[in-house]
Amino acid sequence: MYDYNAFDRAFLKERNSQFRAQVARRISGELTEDEFKPLRLMNGVYLQLHAYMLRVAIPYGTLNSAQMRKLAELATRWDKGYGHFTTRQNIQYNWPKLSDIPDMLDSLGEVGLHAIQTSGNTIRNVTADHFAGAAADELADPRPVAELIRQWSTDHPEFQFMPRKFKIAITGSPNDRAVTRAHDIGLRMVERDGETGFEVLVGGGLGRTPMIGKVIEEFLPRADLLPYLEAIVSVWNQIGRRDNKYKARIKITVHEHGIDEIRRLVRARFAALRGEFSGIDQQLLAEIEAQFAPPAFRQAGTDGYEAARKADPLFRSWSDTNLTPHRAEGYAIVSVSLKKHGATPGDASAAQMRVLADLAERYGHDELRISHEQNVILPHVHKSDLPALFAALREADLATANIGLASDIIACPGMDYCALATARSIPIAQQIAQRVDALKIEHDLGALKIKISGCINACGHHHVGHIGILGLDRAGVENYQITLGGDHTETAALGTRTGPGFSYDEIVPAIERLMLAYLGLRLTDDEPFAETYRRVGLGPFKAALYEEAQAYAAE
């Protein structure tokens, strides 16, 4: 993984020093909150319902054990003992004192972490496939390119006050685990005639006007990537709407001008920019790639792993759901669920973070990843170590076997924390998970993506959930709309709204009816929810939602 050099450390130290002075001026009253707002946003500081919130970047989701321990230290010293991992591969601290935030940033800088551009109208934290560098289906590790983009975009003088925020995601696999089609720019590594390049998507995004990204280039050579990205952002920065923040994202620009016109403008800008880079970006990329060499994988037998699977049904269940094939023989990718039934999705205590850091150091070549699905990944674990790892996870209450299942719910913080939220998300996620567990149907349901947002900004990605839930305010009362058939993968699709929403007390029974209806509608026990929905359509599910609800009310 990337290791900060002297320039990086000096830059971060100076940047944090500037913000420390700005915070002091705010506390003294020299700056009003309105004057302070753009300064704090550039440094990842929000003003939430109850307190300031610090959002720390985890670039492309990659951490080492020292960095994870540092995140635990911040939770212990300056927060309430936990942090919240988000769908953008960040971690949020919800309770810091403003006066403490400069010390938090300096502490993060000691291990090469920061909060720069995790908010504001800039290019945000670049996200990537959380299995990058480990997945068996991967064409190439996209993280060096993500790091190159991070360095290019950080404090880029042209892109600090854009029409709105801007998000970039990248994957090196044909199986898209980075939700690239729902980003302002999505990059998918592809191969043509033996050369690796990128399919470039533009204009994706969720929120109040959800759109799936459009292909602007089917194949872009690697050497052209950075000037091409600069061309896209530059064109949007010039012609994007600034009269209405709800129409300022690039997806609206693409929609209003059309992808063909945007492509023409971008290619013209790219032609002018291309010579300015003069290969410097490729020299830097080569230096970065050297730091992402795979770890020294060891050779060992896997008999102990197979024996443990036969002897221990709990271990077998966990390994069936929480392991993913690795590119190296004898290894597996381990997904650690932060979604114990009834837990807050994405929350991790300081103690859990320390345990995960210890396990990564002991069994995982000192690497961890944070997924956009709000779980923690140990990307490189030899199968012979899995029984011992599982035992340690059980002791730390981190061995829930539900990755990809109904209780592995994505949820934003909702009205419990967020000043923008119009409904609660966390309690709904907790109740659904507990209900699924009580019914003992989770493994019968199989792969099922439930995603919950507490407002129309869609931080919980509800539009692309197999079952999406959007919490709204209807005359001061929480109301939850349901969408079905969303897809966040390479076959991305937006879910279809089922009809009228449900009250806080009605939404969990409504989701239960959907799940039970699916069990009755599928052709075989292994037909996934998504395939059943595509086959039968909305009608049968809508009937289960509304007709059964009316029948129950009539009784």
C-alpha positions as CSV (number, residue, x, y, z in Angstrom):
1,M,0.0,0.0,0.0
2,Y,1.0,3.6,-0.5
3,D,3.4,5.0,2.1
4,Y,3.6,8.8,2.6
5,N,6.9,10.4,1.5
6,A,8.5,13.6,2.9
7,F,6.5,15.8,0.6
8,D,3.2,14.2,1.6
9,R,4.0,14.5,5.3
10,A,5.0,18.2,5.0
11,F,1.9,19.0,2.9
12,L,-0.4,17.4,5.5
13,K,1.4,19.1,8.4
14,E,1.0,22.5,6.7
15,R,-2.6,21.9,5.8
16,N,-3.5,20.8,9.3
17,S,-1.7,23.8,10.7
18,Q,-3.8,26.1,8.5
19,F,-7.0,24.5,9.7
20,R,-5.9,24.7,13.4
21,A,-5.7,28.5,12.9
22,Q,-9.1,28.6,11.3
23,V,-10.7,26.6,14.1
24,A,-9.1,29.0,16.7
25,R,-10.6,31.9,14.8
26,R,-14.0,30.3,14.8
27,I,-13.9,29.5,18.6
28,S,-12.8,33.1,19.3
29,G,-15.7,34.5,17.3
30,E,-13.5,36.1,14.7
31,L,-15.2,33.8,12.1
32,T,-18.9,33.3,12.0
33,E,-20.3,29.9,11.3
34,D,-21.2,30.9,7.8
35,E,-17.6,32.1,7.2
36,F,-16.2,29.0,8.8
37,K,-18.4,26.5,6.9
38,P,-16.5,26.3,3.6
39,L,-13.2,26.0,5.5
40,R,-14.4,23.2,7.7
41,L,-16.0,21.3,4.8
42,M,-12.7,21.3,3.0
43,N,-11.3,19.5,6.0
44,G,-14.1,17.0,6.5
45,V,-15.9,18.7,9.3
46,Y,-19.7,18.8,9.3
47,L,-22.2,20.4,11.8
48,Q,-24.7,17.6,12.5
49,L,-27.8,17.5,14.7
50,H,-26.0,17.2,18.0
51,A,-22.4,18.0,17.4
52,Y,-19.7,18.5,14.9
53,M,-18.8,15.4,12.9
54,L,-15.4,14.5,11.5
55,R,-15.3,12.4,8.3
56,V,-11.9,10.7,7.8
57,A,-10.9,9.4,4.3
58,I,-9.8,5.8,3.9
59,P,-8.5,6.2,0.3
60,Y,-9.8,3.3,-1.9
61,G,-10.7,1.6,1.4
62,T,-7.2,0.4,2.3
63,L,-5.7,0.4,5.8
64,N,-2.8,-1.2,7.6
65,S,-3.0,-2.3,11.3
66,A,-1.3,0.9,12.5
67,Q,-3.9,3.0,10.8
68,M,-6.8,0.9,12.2
69,R,-5.3,1.3,15.7
70,K,-5.1,5.0,15.1
71,L,-8.8,5.1,14.2
72,A,-9.5,3.2,17.4
73,E,-7.4,5.7,19.4
74,L,-9.5,8.7,18.0
75,A,-12.7,6.9,19.0
76,T,-11.4,6.5,22.5
77,R,-9.7,9.8,23.1
78,W,-12.0,12.2,21.3
79,D,-15.3,10.5,20.7
80,K,-17.6,8.1,22.5
81,G,-15.6,4.9,21.8
82,Y,-16.8,4.0,18.3
83,G,-16.7,5.1,14.7
84,H,-19.1,4.7,11.8
85,F,-17.8,3.3,8.5
86,T,-19.7,4.7,5.5
87,T,-20.7,3.7,2.0
88,R,-17.9,6.0,0.7
89,Q,-15.1,4.1,2.4
90,N,-14.8,6.7,5.1
91,I,-15.1,6.7,8.9
92,Q,-17.2,9.2,10.7
93,Y,-16.8,10.4,14.3
94,N,-20.1,11.8,15.5
95,W,-19.2,13.5,18.8
96,P,-15.9,15.4,18.7
97,K,-15.4,18.8,20.2
98,L,-14.5,21.4,17.6
99,S,-11.5,22.4,19.7
100,D,-10.2,18.8,19.6
101,I,-10.5,18.3,15.8
102,P,-7.0,19.8,15.0
103,D,-5.4,17.4,17.4
104,M,-7.4,14.5,15.8
105,L,-6.1,15.6,12.4
106,D,-2.5,15.8,13.6
107,S,-2.8,12.4,15.1
108,L,-4.2,10.9,11.9
109,G,-1.3,12.5,10.0
110,E,1.1,10.4,12.1
111,V,-0.1,7.3,10.1
112,G,-0.8,8.9,6.8
113,L,-4.5,9.5,7.2
114,H,-6.4,12.7,6.7
115,A,-9.9,14.3,6.2
116,I,-9.1,16.4,3.2
117,Q,-11.9,16.7,0.6
118,T,-14.2,14.3,2.4
119,S,-16.8,17.0,2.1
120,G,-17.4,20.2,0.1
121,N,-17.8,20.9,-3.6
122,T,-14.6,19.1,-4.5
123,I,-13.4,15.7,-5.8
124,R,-14.2,13.4,-2.9
125,N,-12.4,10.3,-1.5
126,V,-11.7,8.0,-4.5
127,T,-13.4,4.6,-3.8
128,A,-12.5,1.2,-5.2
129,D,-13.4,-2.5,-5.2
130,H,-12.8,-3.6,-1.6
131,F,-11.3,-6.9,-2.9
132,A,-8.8,-5.0,-5.0
133,G,-5.4,-6.8,-5.2
134,A,-6.9,-10.0,-4.0
135,A,-9.9,-11.1,-6.0
136,A,-9.6,-14.1,-8.2
137,D,-11.7,-12.4,-10.9
138,E,-9.6,-9.3,-11.1
139,L,-7.9,-8.1,-14.3
140,A,-5.5,-5.8,-12.4
141,D,-5.3,-4.0,-9.0
142,P,-7.0,-0.6,-9.5
143,R,-5.6,0.9,-6.3
144,P,-2.4,2.4,-7.8
145,V,-4.6,4.3,-10.2
146,A,-6.9,5.3,-7.4
147,E,-3.9,6.7,-5.5
148,L,-2.7,8.6,-8.6
149,I,-6.2,10.1,-8.9
150,R,-6.1,11.0,-5.2
151,Q,-2.8,12.8,-5.5
152,W,-3.9,14.6,-8.7
153,S,-7.2,15.8,-7.2
154,T,-6.0,16.8,-3.7
155,D,-6.0,20.6,-3.5
156,H,-6.3,20.8,-7.3
157,P,-6.5,24.6,-7.8
158,E,-9.2,24.4,-10.5
159,F,-11.5,22.0,-8.7
160,Q,-11.9,23.4,-5.2
161,F,-15.2,25.3,-5.7
162,M,-17.1,23.3,-8.3
163,P,-20.9,23.4,-8.9
164,R,-21.3,20.4,-6.5
165,K,-19.4,17.5,-5.0
166,F,-17.8,15.0,-7.4
167,K,-17.3,11.3,-6.8
168,I,-15.0,8.8,-8.7
169,A,-15.0,5.0,-8.3
170,I,-12.8,2.4,-9.9
171,T,-12.8,-1.4,-10.3
172,G,-10.3,-3.8,-11.8
173,S,-12.8,-6.6,-12.1
174,P,-15.5,-7.4,-14.6
175,N,-17.7,-8.1,-11.6
176,D,-18.4,-4.5,-10.3
177,R,-18.1,-4.3,-6.5
178,A,-17.5,-0.5,-6.5
179,V,-20.9,0.7,-7.8
180,T,-19.1,2.5,-10.7
181,R,-22.3,3.1,-12.6
182,A,-23.7,5.3,-9.8
183,H,-20.8,7.7,-9.6
184,D,-20.0,11.0,-11.4
185,I,-17.2,9.1,-13.0
186,G,-16.9,5.3,-13.0
187,L,-13.8,3.5,-14.2
188,R,-13.8,-0.1,-15.1
189,M,-10.5,-1.8,-16.2
190,V,-10.9,-3.6,-19.5
191,E,-8.6,-5.3,-21.9
192,R,-8.3,-4.8,-25.7
193,D,-5.8,-6.5,-27.9
194,G,-3.6,-7.4,-24.9
195,E,-3.6,-3.8,-23.6
196,T,-5.2,-2.8,-20.3
197,G,-7.3,0.4,-20.3
198,F,-10.6,1.8,-19.0
199,E,-14.2,1.9,-19.8
200,V,-15.2,5.4,-18.7
201,L,-18.7,6.1,-17.4
202,V,-20.0,9.6,-16.7
203,G,-23.1,11.0,-15.2
204,G,-24.1,8.4,-12.7
205,G,-25.5,9.2,-9.3
206,L,-28.3,8.6,-6.8
207,G,-30.0,11.3,-4.7
208,R,-33.2,13.0,-5.7
209,T,-32.6,12.4,-9.4
210,P,-31.0,9.0,-9.7
211,M,-29.3,8.1,-12.9
212,I,-27.1,5.3,-14.2
213,G,-23.8,6.4,-15.7
214,K,-23.4,6.5,-19.5
215,V,-20.3,5.2,-21.4
216,I,-18.3,8.1,-22.7
217,E,-15.3,6.0,-23.8
218,E,-15.5,2.3,-24.3
219,F,-11.7,2.0,-24.2
220,L,-9.3,4.6,-22.9
221,P,-5.6,3.7,-22.7
222,R,-4.0,3.9,-19.3
223,A,-1.6,6.6,-20.3
224,D,-4.5,8.9,-21.2
225,L,-6.5,8.5,-18.0
226,L,-5.4,11.5,-16.0
227,P,-5.7,14.2,-18.7
228,Y,-9.0,12.6,-19.7
229,L,-10.3,12.9,-16.2
230,E,-9.2,16.5,-16.0
231,A,-11.0,17.1,-19.3
232,I,-14.2,15.7,-17.9
233,V,-14.1,17.7,-14.7
234,S,-13.0,20.8,-16.4
235,V,-15.8,20.7,-18.9
236,W,-18.4,20.1,-16.2
237,N,-16.9,22.9,-14.0
238,Q,-17.4,25.3,-16.9
239,I,-20.9,24.3,-18.1
240,G,-22.4,22.7,-15.0
241,R,-25.4,24.4,-13.5
242,R,-24.7,26.8,-10.6
243,D,-28.2,28.4,-10.4
244,N,-29.7,25.4,-8.6
245,K,-27.8,23.0,-6.4
246,Y,-30.2,20.2,-7.1
247,K,-29.4,20.4,-10.8
248,A,-25.6,21.1,-10.4
249,R,-24.3,17.5,-10.5
250,I,-22.7,16.2,-13.7
251,K,-25.5,13.7,-14.2
252,I,-27.8,16.7,-14.9
253,T,-25.3,18.3,-17.2
254,V,-25.0,15.0,-19.2
255,H,-28.8,14.7,-19.2
256,E,-29.4,18.3,-20.5
257,H,-26.6,18.3,-23.1
258,G,-26.6,14.7,-24.1
259,I,-23.8,12.2,-23.9
260,D,-22.7,12.9,-27.5
261,E,-22.2,16.6,-26.9
262,I,-20.4,16.0,-23.6
263,R,-18.1,13.5,-25.3
264,R,-17.3,16.1,-28.0
265,L,-16.5,18.7,-25.5
266,V,-14.4,16.4,-23.4
267,R,-12.4,15.1,-26.3
268,A,-11.7,18.6,-27.4
269,R,-10.5,19.6,-24.0
270,F,-8.5,16.4,-23.7
271,A,-6.7,17.1,-26.9
272,A,-5.6,20.5,-25.5
273,L,-4.6,19.0,-22.1
274,R,-2.9,15.8,-23.2
275,G,0.5,17.4,-24.0
276,E,0.6,19.2,-20.7
277,F,1.1,16.0,-18.8
278,S,4.1,14.9,-20.9
279,G,4.2,11.5,-19.3
280,I,4.9,12.8,-15.8
281,D,1.7,11.1,-14.5
282,Q,2.9,7.8,-15.9
283,Q,6.3,8.2,-14.1
284,L,4.4,8.8,-10.9
285,L,2.1,5.9,-11.5
286,A,5.1,3.6,-11.9
287,E,6.5,4.7,-8.6
288,I,3.1,4.2,-6.9
289,E,2.6,0.7,-8.4
290,A,5.9,-0.4,-6.9
291,Q,4.3,0.2,-3.5
292,F,1.4,-2.1,-4.3
293,A,3.3,-5.2,-4.9
294,P,1.4,-8.3,-3.6
295,P,2.5,-9.6,-0.2
296,A,4.8,-12.6,0.1
297,F,2.1,-15.3,0.0
298,R,3.2,-18.5,1.8
299,Q,2.8,-22.1,0.8
300,A,1.1,-24.3,3.2
301,G,-1.5,-27.1,3.3
302,T,-5.2,-26.5,3.8
303,D,-6.1,-29.8,5.5
304,G,-6.8,-28.1,8.8
305,Y,-9.3,-25.8,7.1
306,E,-11.1,-28.7,5.4
307,A,-11.2,-30.6,8.7
308,A,-12.6,-27.6,10.6
309,R,-15.4,-27.2,8.0
310,K,-16.4,-30.8,8.5
311,A,-16.2,-30.8,12.3
312,D,-17.7,-27.4,13.2
313,P,-21.0,-26.3,11.6
314,L,-20.6,-22.7,12.9
315,F,-17.3,-22.4,11.1
316,R,-18.7,-24.0,8.0
317,S,-21.7,-21.6,7.9
318,W,-19.3,-18.6,8.4
319,S,-16.9,-19.8,5.7
320,D,-19.8,-20.4,3.3
321,T,-21.0,-16.8,3.6
322,N,-18.0,-14.7,4.6
323,L,-15.2,-16.0,2.4
324,T,-14.5,-15.1,-1.3
325,P,-12.1,-16.8,-3.7
326,H,-8.6,-15.3,-3.7
327,R,-6.2,-15.1,-6.6
328,A,-3.4,-16.9,-4.7
329,E,-3.7,-20.6,-4.2
330,G,-4.5,-21.6,-0.6
331,Y,-5.7,-18.1,0.4
332,A,-9.2,-16.6,0.9
333,I,-10.6,-13.1,1.2
334,V,-12.4,-12.7,4.6
335,S,-15.3,-10.3,5.0
336,V,-15.9,-9.4,8.7
337,S,-19.5,-8.4,9.2
338,L,-20.3,-5.3,11.3
339,K,-23.9,-6.3,11.0
340,K,-24.6,-8.6,14.0
341,H,-28.4,-8.9,14.2
342,G,-29.6,-5.8,16.0
343,A,-26.4,-3.8,15.6
344,T,-26.0,-0.5,14.0
345,P,-24.8,-1.1,10.4
346,G,-21.2,0.2,9.9
347,D,-20.5,1.0,13.6
348,A,-17.3,-0.5,15.1
349,S,-16.1,0.0,18.6
350,A,-12.6,1.0,19.4
351,A,-12.1,-2.5,20.9
352,Q,-13.3,-4.2,17.7
353,M,-11.0,-2.0,15.6
354,R,-8.0,-3.0,17.8
355,V,-9.0,-6.7,17.4
356,L,-9.2,-6.4,13.7
357,A,-5.8,-4.6,13.6
358,D,-4.3,-7.4,15.6
359,L,-5.8,-10.1,13.4
360,A,-4.6,-8.4,10.2
361,E,-1.1,-8.2,11.6
362,R,-1.2,-11.9,12.7
363,Y,-3.0,-13.5,9.8
364,G,-3.6,-11.0,7.0
365,H,-0.2,-9.7,5.8
366,D,-1.1,-6.4,7.7
367,E,-3.8,-5.3,5.3
368,L,-7.4,-4.4,5.9
369,R,-10.1,-2.9,3.6
370,I,-13.3,-1.1,4.3
371,S,-16.1,-1.9,1.9
372,H,-18.8,0.4,0.6
373,E,-21.2,-2.1,2.2
374,Q,-19.9,-1.0,5.7
375,N,-18.0,-4.1,6.5
376,V,-14.2,-4.8,7.1
377,I,-12.2,-7.0,4.9
378,L,-9.1,-9.1,5.6
379,P,-8.0,-9.5,2.0
380,H,-5.2,-12.0,2.3
381,V,-5.7,-14.9,4.8
382,H,-4.3,-18.4,4.3
383,K,-6.9,-21.1,4.7
384,S,-4.8,-22.8,7.3
385,D,-5.3,-19.8,9.5
386,L,-9.0,-19.5,9.1
387,P,-10.1,-21.7,12.0
388,A,-7.9,-19.7,14.5
389,L,-9.1,-16.4,12.9
390,F,-12.7,-17.5,13.2
391,A,-12.2,-18.4,16.9
392,A,-10.7,-14.9,17.5
393,L,-13.6,-13.2,15.7
394,R,-16.1,-15.2,17.8
395,E,-14.5,-14.0,21.0
396,A,-14.7,-10.4,19.8
397,D,-18.4,-10.8,18.7
398,L,-17.4,-10.3,15.1
399,A,-18.2,-13.7,13.6
400,T,-21.7,-13.1,12.3
401,A,-22.2,-15.3,9.2
402,N,-24.4,-13.0,7.1
403,I,-22.3,-11.3,4.4
404,G,-24.6,-10.7,1.4
405,L,-27.7,-11.9,3.2
406,A,-30.8,-10.0,4.3
407,S,-29.3,-8.7,7.6
408,D,-26.2,-7.4,5.9
409,I,-28.0,-4.1,5.5
410,I,-26.6,-0.8,4.2
411,A,-27.9,2.1,6.2
412,C,-27.0,5.7,6.5
413,P,-27.0,7.3,10.0
414,G,-30.4,8.8,9.3
415,M,-32.2,11.1,11.7
416,D,-30.3,9.8,14.7
417,Y,-27.3,11.9,13.6
418,C,-27.7,13.7,10.3
419,A,-29.1,17.2,10.0
420,L,-30.4,16.5,6.5
421,A,-32.3,13.3,7.3
422,T,-36.1,13.2,7.3
423,A,-36.5,9.8,8.9
424,R,-34.7,7.2,11.0
425,S,-32.6,4.5,9.2
426,I,-30.7,2.8,12.0
427,P,-33.7,1.5,14.0
428,I,-35.3,0.1,10.8
429,A,-32.2,-1.7,9.8
430,Q,-31.9,-3.2,13.3
431,Q,-35.5,-4.3,13.4
432,I,-35.4,-5.9,10.0
433,A,-32.2,-7.9,10.9
434,Q,-33.8,-9.0,14.2
435,R,-37.0,-10.1,12.5
436,V,-35.1,-12.1,9.9
437,D,-33.1,-13.8,12.6
438,A,-36.3,-14.6,14.6
439,L,-38.0,-16.1,11.6
440,K,-34.8,-18.2,10.8
441,I,-35.2,-17.6,7.1
442,E,-32.0,-15.7,6.3
443,H,-30.1,-18.5,4.7
444,D,-33.3,-19.7,2.9
445,L,-33.5,-16.2,1.4
446,G,-29.9,-16.2,0.1
447,A,-28.3,-13.2,-1.5
448,L,-30.5,-10.2,-0.8
449,K,-29.4,-6.6,-0.7
450,I,-31.5,-4.4,1.5
451,K,-30.4,-0.7,1.5
452,I,-31.9,2.1,3.6
453,S,-31.6,5.9,3.2
454,G,-33.0,8.4,5.8
455,C,-33.6,11.1,3.2
456,I,-33.7,11.7,-0.5
457,N,-29.9,12.2,-0.7
458,A,-29.6,8.4,-0.8
459,C,-26.4,7.9,1.2
460,G,-27.7,4.4,1.9
461,H,-27.8,3.6,-1.9
462,H,-31.5,2.5,-1.6
463,H,-32.1,3.1,-5.4
464,V,-29.8,0.2,-6.2
465,G,-30.9,-2.3,-3.5
466,H,-32.8,-5.4,-4.4
467,I,-35.1,-4.0,-1.7
468,G,-34.6,-0.2,-1.2
469,I,-36.1,1.8,1.6
470,L,-36.3,5.6,1.6
471,G,-37.4,7.4,4.7
472,L,-39.3,10.7,4.2
473,D,-41.2,13.2,6.2
474,R,-44.9,13.3,5.5
475,A,-46.5,16.2,7.4
476,G,-44.2,15.6,10.3
477,V,-44.6,11.8,10.3
478,E,-42.0,9.3,9.1
479,N,-43.0,7.5,5.9
480,Y,-41.0,4.8,4.2
481,Q,-41.1,4.2,0.4
482,I,-40.1,0.8,-1.0
483,T,-38.3,0.2,-4.3
484,L,-37.7,-3.2,-5.8
485,G,-35.3,-4.5,-8.4
486,G,-32.3,-2.3,-8.0
487,D,-28.8,-3.5,-8.9
488,H,-25.5,-2.0,-7.9
489,T,-23.3,-4.3,-10.1
490,E,-22.1,-4.3,-13.7
491,T,-25.7,-4.8,-14.7
492,A,-26.8,-1.7,-12.6
493,A,-30.4,-0.7,-12.5
494,L,-32.6,1.6,-10.5
495,G,-35.3,0.1,-8.4
496,T,-39.0,0.7,-9.1
497,R,-41.2,2.3,-6.5
498,T,-43.9,-0.1,-5.4
499,G,-46.5,2.5,-4.4
500,P,-47.6,4.4,-1.3
501,G,-45.2,4.4,1.6
502,F,-45.5,2.8,5.0
503,S,-45.4,4.3,8.5
504,Y,-42.6,3.6,11.0
505,D,-44.6,0.8,12.6
506,E,-45.6,-0.7,9.2
507,I,-42.4,-0.8,7.3
508,V,-40.8,-3.9,9.0
509,P,-43.9,-6.1,8.5
510,A,-44.0,-4.9,4.9
511,I,-40.5,-6.0,4.3
512,E,-41.3,-9.3,5.9
513,R,-44.2,-9.8,3.5
514,L,-41.9,-9.1,0.6
515,M,-39.4,-11.7,1.8
516,L,-42.0,-14.4,2.4
517,A,-43.6,-13.6,-1.0
518,Y,-40.2,-14.2,-2.7
519,L,-39.9,-17.6,-1.0
520,G,-43.2,-18.6,-2.6
521,L,-42.5,-17.1,-6.0
522,R,-39.0,-18.4,-6.8
523,L,-38.8,-21.4,-9.1
524,T,-36.0,-23.2,-7.2
525,D,-34.4,-22.9,-3.8
526,D,-31.4,-21.3,-5.3
527,E,-33.0,-18.7,-7.6
528,P,-31.9,-15.4,-6.2
529,F,-34.3,-12.6,-5.3
530,A,-33.0,-10.4,-8.1
531,E,-33.7,-13.1,-10.7
532,T,-37.1,-13.9,-9.3
533,Y,-38.0,-10.2,-9.5
534,R,-36.8,-9.9,-13.1
535,R,-38.8,-13.0,-14.1
536,V,-42.2,-12.2,-12.4
537,G,-42.0,-8.4,-12.3
538,L,-43.5,-6.0,-9.7
539,G,-47.1,-7.3,-9.7
540,P,-46.8,-10.3,-7.3
541,F,-44.6,-8.4,-4.9
542,K,-46.9,-5.4,-5.0
543,A,-49.9,-7.6,-4.2
544,A,-48.0,-9.1,-1.2
545,L,-47.3,-5.6,0.0
546,Y,-50.7,-4.0,-0.3
547,E,-53.4,-6.6,-0.7
548,E,-52.1,-8.7,2.2
549,A,-51.8,-5.5,4.3
550,Q,-55.4,-4.6,3.5
551,A,-56.6,-8.1,4.4
552,Y,-54.8,-8.0,7.7
553,A,-56.3,-4.6,8.5
554,A,-59.8,-5.8,7.6
555,E,-59.4,-8.6,10.1
